[in-house]
Amino acid sequence: MIKTRESVSAISLKNKYSSELLPLVLMVVDYVAILAAEWISCGLRNFFVTTTVFKLSWLSFHVIVPVVYLVFMHVNGLYTRRMQFWRMISHIFNVTIYAMAVLIIVMYIAHTADTTSRLFVGLLAIFSFLCLIAGRYIIKKCLNRVEMLQIPILVMGAGKTASIVLDYFRKDTGLGYEFVGFLEDHTPHPEVVAMMPHLGGFADAEAVIRHTGVQYIMVIAPGLDTKNIQTIVYRLQPLVKKISFVPDMGSMPLATLDMESLIDGHIVAFSFRNNLARRYNRLFKRIFDILCTSVGVLCLLPLFMGIALWIYTDSPGPVIFKHRRIGRGGNEFSCYKFRSMCVDADVKLKKLLETDPQAKAEWDMDFKLKNDPRITRSGAFLRKTSLDELPQLFNVLKGDMSLVGPRPIIREEISRYGKYIEDFYMVRPGVTGMWQTSGRNDVSYDERVQMDTWYVRNWNVWFDIVLIWRTIKVVAGKKGAY
């Protein structure tokens, strides 16, 4: 049943003062996290170095170190802004760098550097970062679970874009929004209706704001023209604290967007950075690949040996399959995989496509077959779990691939990329990427191309870390794999 404006009560007390109370709660959690990091760092230092006992003064332990961190947490907007959790981690990393730099400078000014354990300083940098993330994650999860200290938001717009955006907001740990309801002049999307009550049309915004007391508005209607958006902003800005809107900017690289206000704020200039055009970013990405892959290969050696033995005993043929793929600059390379097909796979495929029109149509669409007769018994399991792609880690060490990047393609697929192929040529293809973490084989080919393009244009190292983490979760769930 669709709720009316009159049936929706005012904002609950537990969320009414979220803007004022949440920063205080987060500050207390961060303070405790820093104390825990100091305690762990001191304990480990004294455990590894038994010749002397290191101990911080009460003032340094309880005041100086935590205050430096809290100041930088505030400067980075970690008390005043709601942000995605992976962005929060990025900001906490910056806080750790800045805070440790300041603390080291303070030690030299106070002439205490000679008596301060360098091992303690290194451990503090690591554990302060980890403890701050853990503290934020735990408190955010707890608050989200009890629906407390959330930001009440009125949504304007309930189309397909709104359903995608709202579903993402609801799942992200870092945001914490309470959706009061939505306004829509047209037929709302069913998923939005399932999330929150329909409170009327755009013309009812003032009445809903006064009735509920909501102070945050989110306009998710990309089809609105500039005049209508301007009207909404000028109508509602005097009544609320904040209005945000999702503009229709297509697939432009918004993660690298910079905005500058010109001519006394009446004109806005947007600029887009190409992060991977910068040499130091490409170097940093390569160093990240080498370090992470080297550790990964060493840890996974027993698994490599076990899989190789299984393939060898399961079906005749080589353990490793080399397939020619397109890499950076359009150059071909041999992409390594554990063999998951029989040795005469090409012959079987040709025969199947000649005799089965349905299989040929499926192959022409995505270059994949859901029920592929060429796959061996061991290969079916390896594909389902994506373990067949583990040898690509050696492609990463060789420099043919990256840990994260666009999906490696074959030459026949180049034409499918059209004008976006130059984006693909800019970087090394990845062992994992957006396609692998967004449904894999359940995603259409055009969506894959858009994902590859988006990744290249919006790259940053934190997004790589997020995609690696998502890959682990997706593979564990076996979502979209065959």
N, C-alpha and C positions, 0 to 999 in steps of 0.2 A: 504494500500500500504506500502511495506517495504521500509524504508528510507535507502539511501546509506550514506557512510561516508561523501561524498562531500556535501550532502544535510543537514547535521547536522552542525549548526554553532558552534562557540566557546562558551565557558561558558559565560552566561550573566553577566553583570556588578553587578547585585544585589546579585549574588552568588560567584563572582570571589574572593572576599576577605573575605569570611565567616570565615575562620580560625582566622583571625586577628580581625574582627569586632564583631563577636558574643560574645566572652568573655567580651568585653567592654560593650555591650548591657546588657548581663546577670548580670554583676557587678552593673550596674546602677539600674536594676530592683531589685536585692537583697538588695542594699542599701536602696532603697525606702521601700521595704518590712520590713526591720528591723526598720526603722523610724516609719512605721505604727504600728508595733508590740509594740514599746515603747510607742507611743501615746495612743494606746488602753489600754495597761497595766496600765499606769499612770491614765488614765481616770477612769477605773474600780476600781482601788485601792482607789481613792479619792471618788468614788461613794459609796463603801461599808464601808469605814472608814472615817467618817465625823469629827472626833475629831481633826485631823491634816491634813494639805495639804502636800502631797509628791511631790517633783519636782526634776528631775535630773539636774545637771549642764549642761551648753551648751556643754562643752567639752565631758562629758560622753555621752550625748544624741546623738550628731552629729559625734563624732569621735571614742571614745574608744570602746563603745559597737558595732557599725557597723564594725569597723576595725577588731576586734576579730573574729566576724562571717565571714567576707570576707576572712580572712586568712585561717580559717578552711575549708571554701568552696573551696578555691584553693587547699589546701592540699588533700582534698578528690576527686580531679579531676573534680569538677563540672564546671570548666571553660575550661578545656582542652580535655575532653572526651565526646563523644556522648554515651548515655546509655538509656536503657529502662526506662520508666517513673517510674515504681514501684521500680527499683533499685535507681533511683534518690531520691525517697522518703526515702528509707533506708539510703542513704548517708546523706540526710538533717537531719534525726533523729540523726545520729552520730554527725554531726556538732553541733546540738543543745546541746547535752550532753557535748561535749568537750568545747564549747564556754561558757556555763553556769558555768562549773567547773572553767575555767580560770577566768571568771569575778568575781566569789566568792572569789577566791584566791587573785585577785587584790584588791578587797574591803577590805580584811583583812590586806594586806600589806600597803594599803593607809590609814588604820584606818578609813574607812567610813562604815564598816559593821554595826556598831551600829545605824547609821543614815539612813540606807537603808531599806526600807520596805520589809519584807520577803514576803508579799502578792504580791508585785510588782515583785519580783524575780520569784515567782512561775508562775504568769500570763505571764511574759515575756518568760519563757521557753515554755509555751503552744502556745502563739500567734506568737512567732518568727517562730516556726515550721510550724504553719498553714499558716502564711503570706508568708513565703518563698515558700511553695508548691503552694499556690494560684498564686503568682507572676510568678513562673516558668511555671505553667500550662497556664496562660493567654498569656504570651509572646510567648510561644511555639506554641500555637494554632493560634495566630495572624500571626506569621511568616510563619507557615505551610500553612495557608490559602492564603497568598499573594505570597507564594513560594519565600521567601526572606531569605537570610543568611542560605541557605541550603548547605550541603556539596555535591558537584558534585562527582558522583561515576560512574566508568565504571565497569560493571559486566562482568565477564568471566564465562560462563556456563549458560545454559537456559533449564535445565531439570526440572523434577518434584520437586526435592529438592529446586531448585532456585525459582520456583513459590511460594512455601510455605514460604520460607525465605523472599522473597521480598514483598509478601503480608503482612507479619507480620511487616516488617520494615515500610511499607507505612502507616499502621494503628496506629503504636505506636507514641504517642504524643512527647515522649522524644527524638527521634532520629533525624528526620529532614534531610533526604537525597534527593538529586536531582539525579535521575537516567538518566545519559547522554545517555546510550544505552548499548547493550550487544554484546558480541562476542561468537559465537558458531560454532563449526565445524560440528555438526550434526543437525538433525531436531529439532528446538526449541519447547518448550512447548507453546501451544496457549496462556496461561495466561501471560507468559512472553512477548510474541509478542505484546499482548494488552497493556502492561505497558510502553514499550519503544521501540525505533528503533533498528533494527538489523544492526550492523555496520561492520560485517565481521566475520572472523574466528580468532582463537588464534594467528595466524601468523601476523595478521594486528594490533596487540596491539600497537606497537611502533608508527605506522603511525597515529592511532586514538588518541593516547596521544598527539602527536605533533600538530595534527590538532585542537583538542578541548581544549587542555590545562588542561585536568583533572589531578588531583594530588592524587586521591584515587582510588585504585583498590580493588575489592572484587571478589575473586575466589570462585564460588559456584559450584564445580564440584567434588563431593565426590568420583567419580570413578577414578580420576587421581591417578596414583601411585607416590611414593616419588620422583622418577627421574624427572617426568614431572613437579611436583610442584616446585622442586628445580630449574629447567630450567626457569620456569616462573619468580620466585623470582629474580634470578640473571640477567635475561634479563631486567626486568622492574624496579628493585629497583633504579638504577641510574637516572631514569626519573621521578619518583614520590616521594611523601612524605611518603606514607603508602600503604602497601599491606596486606590485610587480606584474609584468606581463611577458608572455611568450610570443615573440614576433615571428612572422613568416620569413625566415632567412634561408630556406631550402637546406642544402647540405654543406653550407659554408663552414669553414673550420673555426667554430666559435670558441673552442678551448684555447685558441691562440689569439683571441680578439682583445684589442686594446681600444678604449674609448676616450676621446678627448672632447671637452666642451669648448666651443669656439664662439666668439662674438657675444660675450656676456651670457653664455649659456643658451642662446637661441638656436645654435646650430651644433650638431654633434658629428664628429669625424670618427669613423671606424677604420682601424688598421689591423691587418692579419699578418702574424709572424709565421715564417716557415722555419720551425725549430730544427728540422733535419737538414736545412741548408747551411746551418752553422757547423763548422768543422769540429769544434770542441764538443758539440752535442753528439755528433756521429762517433767521435773518439770515445766519449763517455759510454755510449751505448755498446760499443765494441768491447771495452774493458769489462763492463757489466756482464756481457755475454760470456766472455772467456772465464771470468772468475766463477760465476754461478754454474756454468756448464762443467768446468773442471771438477768442482766439488760434487756435482750431480753424478758425473760419470764414475768417480771413485766410489761413491755410496751405492751406486746401482750395478756395479760389476757382478756381484753374485746373481742378480736378477737377469742380467744379460746372458750369463753362462747357462742358467736354467732354461731360459727361453730358447736359446740356440740348440740345446740338447733336445728339447721337446720337438722343435721343427725338424731336426735331423732324423729323429726316429719316427716322426708322423708321416712324412711323405718324401719321396726322392727329390733331390735337387739342392741347390745352394741354400744356405741359411739366410744370407743377406741378398736382397733384391735391389738392383740399381735401376732407377727410372730417370730418364732424361726430363728435366724440368727447366723452366725459365727463371732466371734470377735477376739480380740487379743489372741495370743497363741492357736488359734483353739477352744476356749471355746464358747459354745452356750450361747445366752442371748435372752431375749424377747424384740424385737424391737417394739416400740410403733408407731402406726399410727392412724389417724382418719379413721374410717371404710369407705371404698369407694365401698365395694361389698355387695351383698346380703348374708344372713346368711348361705345359702346352696351352697356357692361358690365352695367348693371342689367337691360336687356331680355334679354340672353343668359343671365344667371343665373336670372331668373324662368322662362324657357323650359326651361332645363336641369333645375331643381328640379321642374318639373311633369311632365317626361317621364322622369326618371332617379331611381327610388326610392333607389338606392344612394348617389348623389350627394347627395340630400336628407338621408339619414340621416347622412352625413359632415358636411354643413353644419350640421345641427341639433346635432351633438355639439360642434363646436369653432368654428363660423362660419368654417371654412376648407375649401378643396378642394385635395387634393394634386396632381391633374391638372386645373388650372383652365383651361378653354378661352378665358377672357377675356383671358389674359395675352399681351402682345405679345412679339416676339423680344427687344427690348432689355429689356423688363420681366422676362423670365425670368432674365436675367443679373443685373439689379439686385436682384431678390429673393433670388437665391441668395447674393449677396455682401452683402446688407442695405444696399447703397448707395442703395436707393430711400428710405430713412429719413433720409438726410442733411439734407434741408430742415427737419427737425424741430429742427435747431439754431436756426433762426430763431424757432420756437415757444418755445425756451428763453429767447432774448433778449427776447421779448415778455412773458414771464412766464406763459405758458400751461402750460409743461412744465418739467421739471428734467432734467439730464443723466442722473441715476439715479433710478429710482422704479418704482412699479407700472406694469404694461403698460396703455397707454391703451385704454379699452373703448368700445363703442358702447352706446346706450341699451338695446338688446335684451338685453345681457349683464348688466345690473344685477341681475336676479332670480337669476342664477347665483351671485352673491356671497353671497346670503342675509345672515346676521348679520354677515358680515365687510365689508359695503359701507361701514360707517362708518370702518373702517380706511383703505379706499381714498380716501374723501372727505377724509381728514386732510392729504394731501400732493398735490403736483403729480405727474401721471404722468410716467414717465421715457422718454427716448430709448432707454436700456438699463436692465437690471435683472436680478433673479435668474432670471426666466423665460428671458431672452435668453441667459444664460450657462449654462443647465442643460439644454440639449437642444432649446430653442425648440419647434418644432412637434412634436417627438417626446414632449413632456410632456403629460399629460392635463390637462383643464380644471380639475379639482379640485386638482391639484398646483399649477397656476398660481395659483389663489386662495390656497392656503396659502403659497406663496412671497411673494406680494404682502403678505399679512398679516404674515408673519415679518419682511420688510424694514422695514415701517413701525414695528413694535414694537421692533426691534433696531437702528435706524439709528445709525450714527456715520460721520464723514467718512472714516475709514480704510477702512471697508467700501465706501464709494462708490468710492474709488480702486482697491480690489481688483476691484470689478465692472467698472470701465472697462477695466482691464488684461485681465480675463478675456474681456470682449467682443471685444477685438482678437484674442485667440487663437482664440476660437470662430468669429468671422467669417472669419479666415484659413483655418480648417479646414472652413468651410461645413457645420458640424454641425447637423443638424435644420432646415435652411432649405429652404423651397419657397414 
